[in-house]
Amino acid sequence: MKKYTYTEKKDTRSGFGAGLAELADKNSDVVALCADLIGSLKMEKFIEKAPERFFQIGIAEANMIGIAAGLATEGKIPFTGTFANFSTGRVYDQIRQSVAYSDKNVKICASHAGLTLGEDGATHQILEDIGLMKMLPGMTVINTCDYNQTKAATIAIADYEGPVYLRFGRPVIPVFTDENQTFEIGKAWMINEGKDVTVIATGHLVWEAIKAGEILEEQGIDAEIINIHTIKPLDAEAILNSVKKTGCVVTAEEHNRLGGLGDSVAQLLITEHLAPQEYVAANDSFGESGTPDQLMEKYGLTANDIVEAAKKVIKRKELNAF
């Protein structure tokens, strides 16, 4: 198992803020819009650098999406910012009609995704946003794993033509990816090569997958671990190459098992290469109030849950062998 270490923990939303601030200098067409959550989205540095390109819309998320679509029509590259729940569920109609259907170059940037928003509870958490966004024709969906990758993705999507949903979070997590990385939309990252089971993870669950790989190694199981940061378009080649080698797969995500990364992988496997699969995800439920660690434990989203899923799917593989 390849060893990954870290010297600090940061929230992925701060990676977004850092990337947006860099874009203030690099691309004069980039504009930022916020729905009264400047601090939560870490937009202060962008505002300091380019106040004339920042628009405070207030608690009017649907209006923010409409304004962003209009700015895109005039050649600007708008980045909208609010919580994931308000970025998607509250404004789905506006995104569908004004952004996706019209193929507008809008970057919908969503913080506080999943359960790890924590104590604010189910009304502010969202576990269905990936499904909502990936079903929209032409929408690119990205879910980053740490501060550095989020910063790199934020910068990369400014050069990508078309609507993008960029998902990130609130809690501080290990920073373990390269500080100077180049982010490739739609290209999976091989974290560790293995032969016994494929573990495909996204977002905050990538670090949990790394920890799970270390535990599995101690138990004599060689896990291949892949970071799928771009859920749409999916890197089908990377997934199929891995599963053809290992013969089984675990998907891990801070999202409902219905409509998320696991479903995308399952659709790929059912059409291209049948193999047993286990899900590590919320099981068709809303969230609740609690600390991020408490919620990850209760909803089965920890390294130990990935370990158990891996051992279960390996047994299924062995039972089906012939």
C-alpha positions, 0 to 999 in steps of 0.5 A, a space after each residue: 500500500 502506497 503511503 500517504 501522509 499530511 502535515 495539516 488539515 484544511 477545509 475544501 471550501 478554503 481551497 475553493 476560496 484560494 482558487 477563486 482568488 487566483 482567478 481574480 488575477 488570471 482571468 478578467 472574465 471571471 465574476 463571482 456571485 454569492 447568496 449572502 454567505 461570503 465567509 462560508 464560501 471563503 470569497 473574501 480574497 476575490 472581493 479584495 482583488 476584484 470588487 467590481 467583479 463580485 455581486 452580492 445577491 443576498 438570500 435569493 438563490 434563484 435570482 443568483 442563477 438567473 443573473 449568472 446565466 445572463 452574465 454568461 450570455 455576455 461572455 463572462 464566466 460566473 462562479 456562484 456560491 452558496 451551500 450545496 442544498 441551496 445551490 441545487 435543491 432550492 434552484 433546480 428549475 432555474 439551473 435546468 432551464 437557464 443554465 443546463 438547457 441553454 448550455 450556459 458557461 456557469 460554474 455552480 460552486 457548492 459548499 457544505 455538501 453531504 452530512 459533514 455540514 454537521 450540527 445545522 442538520 437535515 434542512 441544510 445538509 443534502 445527500 441527493 445533489 450529485 444525482 440532481 446535477 448529473 442527470 442534467 444533460 451537459 452538466 459536468 459534476 466534480 467532487 474534490 477530496 482535499 484543499 489542494 485538489 479543490 483549488 486546482 479544480 476551481 482554477 481548471 473549470 474556468 478554462 472549461 466551456 460549459 456548465 459545471 457543478 463543483 461540490 466541496 465541504 465544510 470540515 477540515 480534512 487532511 491535505 494529502 494531494 500535490 500542491 502544484 497539481 494539474 486538475 484534469 476534468 474526467 480523468 481518475 486518479 490512481 491512488 494505489 494499485 492492487 489486485 484483490 478489490 477495487 475501492 472507488 471513492 470521491 470527496 471526503 471518502 477518499 481519505 477514508 478509502 486510503 485509511 481503509 487500504 492500510 487496514 486491509 493491507 494488515 489483513 492481507 488484502 491488496 486494495 486498488 484505490 481510485 479517486 473519482 473526482 469527476 463523477 460526470 463525465 465518468 472515467 469509464 476506462 480507468 474503472 473497467 481496467 481496474 475491475 477487470 483486474 480485481 473482479 469486484 468493487 466498493 464505491 464510497 461517497 458522502 451521498 445517498 446511494 441512490 443517484 450518486 457515484 455508486 449508481 454511475 459505476 453500477 450502470 457502467 458495470 451492468 453494460 460493460 463488465 459484470 462484477 459484484 459491487 458494494 456501496 458505502 453511502 447513506 442508505 436512502 435517508 436524510 441527515 440529522 444534527 451532529 458532529 461530522 465524525 458522529 454522522 460519518 460513524 452513524 451513517 456508515 461512511 468511515 474507513 472501517 465501513 469501507 473495510 467491511 464492504 471490501 471483505 464482503 464483496 471479495 466473499 461474493 466474488 469468490 462464491 461466484 467464481 467458476 
